[in-house]
Every structure is written in C-alpha cells, then in structure tokens.
C-alpha cells in the first residue's frame, strides 16, 4: 500500500473538520428534547447509517468511522496508533474480565484499536500474546499476581503510557512526546482530586498514577495527604496550565469541569502543529476533537434521559 503524503492527508482532514459540530448546532442540540436532538443530529449526516433513534449507536458509528479514516489517511501509523491504544486497553480489560469471570463480553468489545477485538479476546483466552503491543504483553504475563480486576485495570492504564514511551523512544516526535507528557500530568492531577474526594489512601492513589509525566512522583501522595493542591501539584512543564485548572476547581469543586479544561488544553497542545502541512499534529488533533465531540454528545443525551 502506497504511503499517504502529509499534504494530502492534512488537506482531507481540513475538509473533514467542517463536519465537526459547531457552536450554533450545539446550542440547538442542548435546547431540544432527546428525540428532537437525535433527529437534528441525523439530519446533519451524523451517525454513518446507524439507526436515527439510537444516539449511542450513532455516536459509536461515527467513532469507528473516524478511526477508520485516520488509519487510512495517516502517513505515520506508528504515531496515530498511539491515540488508539486506549481502545486496545478497553478491550483488554473486557477480555480479561470475561476470562476471569467466565462471562461472554463480546458486546463490550469496541472496533477501532490497533488490535482487532476478536484477536484481543482470543489472545487473552489462549495465553498467546505475540500479536499484542509489547507493554500489554508484559501486563498479561504478570496477570496472576493481580489481586483484583481494579488492580489489573490500573496496570493496563499504565501500560498504555509505557507503550507510548517505547514507540516514541524508537520513532521520536517532540510534539507527541510533549502531548503525552501533558496527558500523564493532567490525568495524575485529576486522580489526586478524585482520591481526595473519595478519601482514598496513598496506596490506592499510587496504583492509578501514570508514568511519563513531568511532575515529580512524590508530589501526588504529598498533595493528597496535605490537601494543598496548588502549591504542590503546580510543577513540571505544564505548571501554569495546571494552576489555572486547580484555581477553577478551588472555586467550583467540579471535577467534571476540571476534566473538560484539561481536555481542551490537550487539544490546544496538538494545535501547536496545526499550521504545519508536514506534521502529524493536524491529524491527531482532528481525532482528539472527534473523540471529545463524542464524549460531549454522550453527556448531552444522558442528561436528556
């Protein structure tokens, strides 16, 4: 298969960006009832042929189509595949749960990762891991040592970032290295806020912390113990972004809003490569914006139920 050129791929992405839901359409969707919102969405061509009265099916169809297009367009699959690892992680967790609890989890598996869902399921069931990403293989080889599904799930989340590190060590990309470092920092800060709200102990927090960030590891348990989030967590390369998010959180106490803020900041980091027609930035940024759009639609329709 011929390699797709960056200018061609970025040109296609620019055209696809016009289909993103804009502010006026978001306003109409929020004002409408559930059935009316689903109809409005389908009238824009959203849903890729899924039933028009099933918002979740429409969203999933769009997600899968977006991932297919990215796979088709990407000049550097090794880099765009990094954004699909969370789907592999989801499928790995589901397959492992199915094996451990002797349950059929086929309906929980999702298309669009770097590994076909059925291959993931069979790999877990048979113990043949050679077709899986290296970091996932390492987790499965230690699976007997996990005391719970939660511990396994946390290990898989860490494996996503370990796999990213392995790939970017071999195939360097400063923009993506910075992006994923920011994602690790932001996710770890959110984990501290969640741990404080749920009164987790240090051990529980440390299980869910991700590698690859720029904040010193000792800052997270220290912040949890003291409750002093801003002075302790505002460190590393993205300290100013984190400070603004934590100041907002101190005012409103809304973890969901903090998550949204960090998502927008991650998209902004990818936007730094938007003007370069020879960068993976515009392609990755489009994928992120589509994922965020899907997330927001799920929230919108859940509120209308």
C-alpha positions, -999 to 999 in steps of 0.1 A, spaced: 0 0 0 14 34 -10 23 58 17 -1 88 20 16 122 18 13 147 46 -2 175 24 -28 151 10 -38 138 45 -39 173 60 -60 185 31 -85 157 37 -85 165 74 -93 202 68 -123 191 48 -135 167 75 -131 194 101 -160 213 85 -183 185 97 -175 190 134 -205 202 154 -202 240 157 -215 263 184 -249 271 169 -256 233 164 -245 226 199 -269 252 211 -298 237 192 -290 202 204 -289 214 240 -323 231 237 -340 202 220 -356 172 237 -340 138 233 -359 126 202 -356 161 186 -319 162 193 -313 128 178 -333 139 147 -313 172 144 -281 152 147 -291 127 120 -301 155 96 -265 168 95 -254 133 83 -241 123 117 -243 86 125 -228 69 94 -260 50 87 -268 39 123 -305 40 135 -316 76 138 -335 69 170 -304 54 188 -280 82 198 -254 58 213 -254 37 181 -249 69 160 -220 80 182 -203 46 181 -207 45 143 -191 79 140 -162 69 163 -155 38 143 -157 57 110 -133 84 123 -108 58 134 -111 40 100 -104 73 82 -74 81 104 -60 47 97 -65 52 60 -50 87 59 -22 85 84 13 90 68 28 76 101 6 49 116 31 43 144 22 78 157 -15 79 151 -18 44 166 -7 58 199 -41 76 201 -59 43 196 -42 24 225 -70 34 249 -94 13 228 -70 -16 230 -68 -11 267 -106 -11 270 -108 -44 250 -80 -60 270 -98 -52 303 -131 -65 290 -115 -97 276 -96 -103 309 -127 -98 329 -146 -122 306 -119 -149 311 -117 -144 349 -154 -144 355 -163 -169 327 -185 -143 310 -193 -135 274 -180 -100 269 -183 -98 231 -208 -69 232 -184 -49 253 -156 -50 227 -150 -20 205 -137 -17 170 -110 9 161 -80 0 181 -46 -13 169 -56 -49 176 -88 -64 163 -112 -71 192 -115 -108 184 -77 -112 183 -76 -94 217 -102 -118 231 -85 -149 217 -51 -138 229 -63 -134 264 -83 -167 264 -54 -188 249 -25 -171 266 -9 -164 232 2 -127 234 25 -123 205 1 -101 184 -4 -76 212 16 -44 219 48 -51 240 36 -33 272 3 -52 271 21 -85 268 41 -76 299 9 -69 319 -7 -102 309 24 -122 317 20 -109 353 -18 -112 354 -17 -140 380 -2 -115 405 -31 -90 405 -54 -93 434 -84 -77 417 -99 -66 384 -93 -30 396 -56 -36 400 -54 -52 366 -72 -23 351 -48 2 366 -19 -18 353 -33 -17 318 -37 21 320 -1 24 330 8 0 301 -7 24 276 18 51 286 46 26 287 38 15 252 38 52 241 72 56 257 86 26 239 73 38 205 84 74 209 118 62 220 123 44 187 104 69 165 108 103 180 83 131 177 87 162 200 51 173 196 37 139 206 62 135 234 51 168 249 14 160 244 15 126 261 37 140 290 9 166 295 -18 139 294 0 120 321 4 151 343 -32 161 338 -46 127 345 -25 123 376 -36 156 389 -72 146 383 -65 113 401 -54 133 432 -85 154 432 -107 122 428 -87 105 456 -93 134 479 -130 135 471 -134 97 477 -110 96 507 -86 71 491 -54 62 509 -19 66 495 -17 30 483 -49 33 463 -38 65 447 -4 52 437 -20 23 419 -37 46 394 -8 71 388 5 71 352 42 72 342 57 96 317 47 130 332 69 159 343 55 164 379 78 147 405 62 114 416 63 123 453 41 153 447 10 133 443 8 115 477 21 147 493 -8 167 478 -33 140 489 -20 139 524 -19 177 529 -48 188 507 -26 216 494 -31 210 457 -19 243 441 15 247 457 24 210 455 10 199 421 18 231 401 52 218 390 68 204 358 65 217 323 28 224 324 26 241 358 8 272 346 -19 252 329 -24 231 360 -25 261 382 -53 277 362 -73 244 363 -68 240 401 -78 276 408 -110 269 389 -115 237 409 -109 255 442 -138 279 433 -163 254 419 -153 220 432 -164 205 398 -142 176 388 -161 172 355 -152 208 346 -116 202 355 -116 172 332 -130 193 304 -104 220 310 -76 195 307 -91 180 276 -92 214 259 -56 221 270 -45 188 254 -62 197 222 -45 231 223 -11 214 226 -18 195 194 -30 227 178 6 239 180 13 217 150 -18 228 131 -1 251 106 25 226 95 13 206 65 41 181 71 32 174 108 11 147 124 -4 174 146 -35 183 124 -44 146 120 -40 138 157 -58 170 167 -88 161 145 -90 127 161 -89 142 195 -116 168 186 -139 140 173 -134 119 205 -142 150 226 -173 156 205 -185 120 211 -179 124 248 -199 156 249 -227 140 230 -229 111 254 -232 136 283 -258 156 264 -280 126 257 -276 111 292 -289 144 306 -320 141 284 -328 105 295 
